[in-house]
Amino acid sequence: MPTPPRSRSSHGAQFVAFPPAVAGRSADRVDAVNRGRPGIRCRRRLLTLLIVLVVGLGTPVLVYRTSVQPGAALVKAVFTYGTNVTPPSDYTVIANQVTETPRLPIEVRDAPPASVDVYAPTVRPREAMPMVLWVHGGGFISGTSENVHDFAVLLAQQGFVVASLDYALAPAAHHPVPVRQGAAALRDLVASAARFGGDPSSVFVGGDSAGAQIAGELAAVQTNRALAGAIGLGPAVPVRGAILYCGLYDMRTVGGTGFPALRTYLWSYTGVRDWTSFRDIDQLSVTAQVTPAYPPTFLTVGDTDPFRSQAVGLAAALRAQRVPVAGQIHTEPAGLGHEYQFDFGKPAAVANFGATVAFLRRYGGPR
Amino acid sequence: VIPVLKWSAVVLGTLVLMVVVYAVLVARGG
């Protein structure tokens, strides 16, 4: 900046003679000049950064602690556990042998709409077929019956009536709504067995991931009067067996599995932020609800699945009650993760499917 | 134009930071 010309007053004192435009500047303009000074500019930048950090870090923490809705929506959008079946190469040929009856409504009082898609072989065998109610996964908050469509088709083609349940999702619906809808679906399935060529006395329940928890609890409800009473369910439908893929079965230990976003799933499903303090949390623990009457169970989980320990715990609880346990809890390092069962590109998934069919034939035949 | 771009970047950056922090919290929330 050029130095203003120095003048001398009549008293000999020096003063700085600013040009009129500079000498008459307002306080605002002084401010404007100061803003440009390096020290103040630096302080303002630091303050802005601080505000951005406080807002950027504080808001998510606050939202995370107060509401499950955004977390559930985010997880639903990002994670797709239990949503994809990679079918075998001859799937198209197999699918042509199966007839699908979609969207049969399941009525449960005071609950959101639910439905089942029913799959049965187009050419019916002479004998009535065992029936399977399948409950899809998705952490209680996502997924539809459509996610297991190809699996249901493959299973039906083996000579079974498969009903895939579309239940009410959390956080809109909480426990035990899906269990009640599953029980209603079982009753409807038995009632309409003749329509699909099914054997009403040979009914199985099955599910994957969160669906395995629901199916496991559903089997417990049919065989444990105290639990059925507590959930408010009527007469039980006899269940021949349970097929549980990679589920969570013990609410006392599941927190330690490190399963991603587990807190969001269980907060959504129980409606309680600290889900371990949910009043009915024991009802969700299949391990705590098994009785000697619990049906024979097919259990499988991959070696790298965080829920592996859950299957180990349930197998022990079932054996303690002398309930037959089939299936494979993988221990060998095979890189089989969550929902490996639906990737038919993996030999282990093909083997598991074969074992599932064998289990259904073993326990589903005429008595 | 440049200050507008600068502040848009700050707002967008904050939003991205918020989503990232939230996603990390949710994913780690075992």
Interface residues (C-beta under 8 A of the other chain):
Chain A: T48 V52 V55 G56 L57 T59 P60 V61 V63 Y64 P70 G71 L74 V75 V78 G255 G256 T257 G258 F259 P260 A261 L262 R263 T264
Chain B: V10 G13 T14 L17 M18 V19 V21 Y22 A23 L25 V26 A27 G29 G30
